[in-house]
Amino acid sequence: MLMGHYLRLFSALFPGRCLPALFLLLPALFFPFQVQAGESGRLFVYPEPEAVRITVLETEKEYAPGLALSPGDYRIRITKFGYRDYQKAIFIEPGQNLDLFVELEKKNEWTEPETGLEFVRIPSGCFQMGCGEWAAGCDADESPVHRVCVREFWMSRHEVTQGVWLRLMGQNPSRFQKGERYPVEQVSWDMAQDFIQAFSIAETAVRPRLPTEAEWEFAARGGGKEAIYAGGRDISALGWYTGNSRGSTHPVGKKQANPLGLYDMSGNVWEWCLDAYQPNEYKKGEPDNPVSADKPLFRVRRGGDWTSEKHKLRTLYRGRYPPDLQFESNGLRVVLEVDQDKESNTK
């Protein structure tokens, strides 16, 4: 009805030869907001977790929410350390606002490609750190028990082996050079720092380091559980110590793992921690991600070794040693700290 009215009006105003022009003007008059064939669409990605790296493979444009894309086919890749890579093919219509909702799948294991060192995700959590009533034979520096919370981190499944050390450092300081799968030893705390520096990770959001003392105990106790040794009470099944080592270290991973899938946290070689050793450290009661940064005479080492009695293999025992001295029983385990917001183009 309305269109007929406009036709009659136009005919009266512009008789005869002007009438064909009307049909050329009608689309503009009645559909002024029609999308043009080449108009760009826009892409909005809503990932979970939020801080991820998003790449649109068929364009050189850096992704940002509302990225303008010409109509056509594209592939979207979403990556984040600790999650499985996500890739999806999409098609952008002219003028379309495309919303893409993505939930990434977590990985609980990761292998560093250059060295082959395996890592396990250690979930965040809180626990009662120190020697409680459930554990007999407490030493003075293991008290008082205090509540500690740690952020999520990644820990190497095994102690650093001689093979991994040799590939990165070009020499092997160990006394027991019996094979690549034996733990590296005769490593000072200072040498461990040199190794950490050499242990570069392609993921720029990931920083390798030694574990803090709180992280080490939390992981050794299977997430802060009441565990005397790392994996249970039968030390012969869990680790190498003076009662079964026969005077030597042994290849990593030959004993039973703890509940988090970590091997040899009780016995084989001592493992350096990041912290300075202070006998009264627990009295400070720092609750969140504690680490002692005081200038030390000693650095903390944990877990006991192949020469240790059972008492020193407890998850609670706080060993110490001068940071600049080598010793045939000192080795290390690596932790990866992940910056959740770094290398993200979505936040």
C-alpha positions in Angstrom: 0.0 0.0 0.0 2.7 2.5 1.0 4.8 1.7 -2.0 1.8 2.2 -4.4 1.2 5.6 -2.8 4.8 6.6 -3.5 4.6 5.4 -7.1 1.5 7.5 -7.8 3.1 10.5 -6.1 6.3 10.1 -8.1 4.3 9.7 -11.4 2.4 12.9 -10.8 5.6 14.9 -10.0 7.8 13.3 -12.7 5.6 12.2 -15.6 6.7 10.2 -18.6 10.4 9.6 -19.0 11.4 10.0 -15.4 9.4 6.9 -14.3 12.2 4.4 -15.0 14.6 6.3 -12.7 12.2 5.5 -9.9 13.2 1.8 -10.0 16.8 2.7 -9.7 16.2 4.8 -6.6 13.8 2.4 -4.9 16.5 0.2 -3.2 18.2 3.3 -1.7 14.8 4.8 -0.6 13.5 1.7 1.1 16.7 -0.2 2.1 19.2 2.5 3.0 21.1 0.2 5.4 21.7 -2.7 3.1 25.1 -4.3 3.6 27.4 -3.9 0.7 29.0 -7.0 -0.8 32.6 -6.1 0.3 31.9 -4.8 3.8 34.1 -6.3 6.5 32.8 -8.5 9.3 34.1 -8.4 12.9 35.5 -11.2 15.1 34.9 -11.4 18.8 36.6 -14.3 20.7 35.6 -15.1 24.3 38.1 -17.7 25.6 38.2 -19.4 29.0 40.7 -18.8 30.5 40.7 -15.2 29.4 44.5 -14.5 29.0 45.4 -16.4 25.9 47.2 -15.8 22.6 44.8 -15.6 19.6 46.1 -15.8 16.0 44.1 -15.4 12.8 46.2 -17.4 10.3 45.0 -16.0 7.0 45.8 -12.4 7.9 48.8 -10.4 9.2 46.6 -8.4 11.5 47.1 -8.7 15.3 44.0 -10.0 17.0 42.0 -7.6 19.2 38.3 -7.9 20.1 36.3 -6.7 17.2 39.0 -7.4 14.6 37.8 -6.3 11.1 38.1 -9.1 8.5 37.1 -9.1 4.9 34.5 -11.7 4.0 36.0 -15.2 3.6 37.4 -18.3 5.2 39.9 -18.1 8.1 41.5 -20.3 10.7 41.7 -19.3 14.3 44.4 -20.6 16.6 44.3 -20.1 20.4 47.3 -21.1 22.5 48.3 -20.9 26.2 50.9 -22.7 28.2 49.5 -25.6 30.1 46.5 -26.0 27.7 45.9 -27.9 24.5 46.2 -25.8 21.3 42.8 -24.9 19.8 42.2 -24.4 16.1 38.9 -23.8 14.3 37.9 -22.9 10.7 35.4 -20.0 10.4 33.7 -18.0 7.7 33.1 -14.3 7.9 29.9 -13.0 6.2 29.8 -9.4 4.9 28.9 -7.1 7.8 28.8 -10.0 10.3 29.7 -9.8 13.9 31.0 -13.3 14.7 31.1 -14.3 18.3 33.3 -17.4 19.1 33.1 -18.9 22.6 36.0 -21.3 23.4 36.9 -23.3 26.5 40.5 -24.6 26.4 41.3 -28.0 27.7 43.9 -28.2 30.5 47.0 -30.3 30.3 48.5 -31.8 33.5 51.8 -32.8 31.9 54.3 -31.1 29.6 57.7 -32.1 28.1 60.3 -29.5 27.4 61.2 -30.3 23.7 65.0 -29.5 23.8 65.9 -31.5 26.9 63.0 -33.9 27.2 62.5 -32.9 30.9 59.0 -33.8 31.9 56.9 -31.5 34.1 53.7 -32.0 36.1 51.1 -29.4 37.0 50.9 -28.8 40.7 47.6 -27.2 41.6 47.4 -24.2 43.9 46.4 -24.9 47.5 46.8 -24.3 51.2 48.2 -26.7 53.8 49.6 -26.9 57.3 53.4 -26.6 56.7 55.7 -28.1 59.3 55.9 -31.1 61.6 52.5 -31.6 63.2 51.1 -34.0 65.8 50.6 -36.6 63.1 54.4 -36.8 62.6 56.7 -38.1 65.3 60.3 -37.1 65.9 60.0 -33.4 64.9 63.2 -31.3 64.7 63.2 -27.8 66.3 63.4 -25.9 62.9 60.3 -27.8 61.6 58.0 -25.9 64.0 55.7 -24.2 64.6 53.1 -25.6 62.1 51.6 -22.8 60.1 49.1 -22.4 57.3 50.7 -21.7 53.9 49.1 -21.2 50.5 51.0 -21.6 47.2 50.0 -20.6 43.7 49.8 -23.2 40.9 53.2 -24.1 39.5 54.9 -26.9 37.4 57.5 -29.2 38.8 59.9 -31.6 37.0 58.7 -35.1 37.4 62.2 -36.3 38.0 65.4 -34.9 39.5 67.6 -33.3 36.7 69.5 -36.1 35.1 73.1 -36.2 34.0 71.9 -36.4 30.4 69.9 -33.2 30.7 72.7 -31.4 32.5 75.3 -32.4 29.9 73.2 -31.3 27.0 72.8 -27.8 28.5 76.0 -27.2 30.3 78.5 -29.2 28.2 80.1 -31.1 31.1 79.1 -33.5 33.9 80.2 -32.7 37.5 78.8 -36.0 38.9 80.8 -38.6 40.8 78.6 -41.5 39.7 78.8 -41.2 36.0 77.0 -44.4 35.2 74.4 -43.2 32.6 72.2 -40.4 31.4 69.3 -41.4 33.6 71.2 -41.0 36.8 70.6 -37.8 38.7 73.3 -35.1 38.3 75.1 -34.5 41.6 78.0 -32.5 43.0 76.0 -29.4 42.1 76.3 -26.3 44.3 73.4 -23.9 44.7 75.3 -21.4 42.5 75.8 -24.0 39.8 72.1 -24.8 39.9 71.4 -21.1 39.2 73.7 -21.3 36.1 71.7 -24.3 34.9 68.4 -22.5 35.4 69.8 -19.6 33.3 70.7 -22.0 30.6 67.3 -23.8 30.7 65.6 -21.3 28.4 61.9 -21.9 27.6 60.4 -20.8 24.3 57.2 -19.8 26.2 57.9 -16.2 27.2 55.2 -16.4 29.9 57.1 -19.2 31.7 60.1 -18.6 34.1 62.2 -21.6 35.3 63.6 -21.6 38.8 64.2 -23.7 41.8 61.2 -24.5 44.0 60.6 -22.5 47.1 60.8 -24.5 50.3 57.0 -24.2 50.7 56.4 -25.4 47.1 58.7 -28.3 47.6 57.0 -29.5 50.8 53.5 -29.0 49.3 54.4 -31.1 46.3 56.3 -33.8 48.2 53.3 -34.3 50.5 51.1 -34.8 47.5 49.4 -31.5 47.8 50.0 -30.8 51.5 48.7 -34.2 52.8 49.9 -35.7 56.0 52.7 -37.8 54.4 55.8 -38.7 56.3 57.7 -39.7 53.1 56.9 -38.5 49.5 54.3 -41.1 48.6 53.5 -43.0 51.8 55.2 -44.7 54.8 57.2 -47.5 53.1 60.5 -45.7 52.4 62.0 -48.8 50.7 59.4 -48.6 48.0 59.7 -44.8 47.7 63.3 -43.9 47.7 67.0 -44.7 47.7 68.7 -44.2 51.1 71.5 -45.7 53.2 69.4 -48.9 53.8 69.0 -49.9 50.1 71.3 -47.7 47.9 74.3 -50.0 48.0 76.6 -47.0 48.1 75.5 -45.1 45.0 72.8 -43.0 43.4 70.3 -44.8 41.0 68.5 -44.0 37.8 65.6 -41.6 38.3 62.0 -43.0 38.3 62.8 -46.5 39.5 60.8 -46.2 42.8 57.2 -45.5 43.5 55.9 -42.0 42.6 53.9 -39.8 45.0 50.2 -39.0 44.4 51.2 -36.1 42.1 53.3 -38.3 39.9 56.7 -37.0 41.2 59.6 -39.5 41.7 62.5 -39.6 44.1 61.4 -36.7 46.3 62.5 -38.9 49.2 66.1 -40.0 48.7 68.6 -40.5 45.8 70.0 -36.9 45.9 69.3 -33.8 47.9 67.3 -31.1 46.0 68.2 -27.4 46.3 65.4 -24.9 47.1 65.3 -21.2 46.4 65.2 -20.2 50.0 67.9 -19.0 52.4 68.0 -21.3 55.4 66.8 -19.7 58.6 66.3 -22.0 61.7 63.4 -19.8 62.9 61.8 -19.2 59.5 58.5 -20.9 60.5 58.0 -18.5 63.4 57.4 -15.7 60.8 54.2 -17.4 59.8 54.1 -15.9 56.3 50.9 -17.4 54.7 51.1 -16.7 51.0 53.8 -18.1 48.7 56.6 -17.6 51.3 60.3 -17.6 50.3 63.2 -16.6 52.6 65.4 -14.0 50.8 67.7 -13.2 53.6 71.4 -13.2 52.7 72.3 -16.7 53.8 75.3 -18.7 55.1 73.2 -21.7 53.9 70.6 -22.5 51.3 67.8 -25.0 51.9 68.0 -28.5 50.5 65.3 -31.1 50.8 64.5 -34.8 50.4 67.6 -36.5 51.7 69.9 -38.7 49.6 71.4 -42.1 49.0 73.6 -41.8 52.2 70.8 -40.5 54.5 69.0 -42.3 57.3 65.2 -42.5 57.2 64.8 -39.4 59.4 66.3 -37.1 56.7 64.1 -38.5 54.0 60.9 -37.2 55.7 59.0 -34.6 53.7 59.4 -32.3 56.7 63.1 -32.4 57.2 64.9 -29.1 56.4 68.4 -29.7 55.2 71.0 -26.9 54.6 74.3 -26.4 52.9 76.6 -23.6 51.8 75.5 -22.3 48.4 79.0 -22.1 46.8 80.2 -25.6 47.8 79.8 -28.8 45.7 78.8 -32.1 47.4 78.3 -35.5 45.9 74.8 -35.7 47.3 73.4 -32.4 46.0 71.2 -32.2 42.9 68.1 -30.3 41.8 64.6 -30.3 40.5 63.2 -27.5 38.3 60.0 -25.5 38.8 58.2 -23.5 36.1 56.4 -20.3 37.2 53.7 -19.2 34.8 52.6 -15.6 34.4 48.9 -16.0 33.6 48.6 -12.6 31.9 51.8 -12.4 29.9 51.9 -13.1 26.2 48.1 -12.4 26.0 46.4 -10.3 23.4 42.9 -10.7 25.0 43.5 -8.7 28.2 
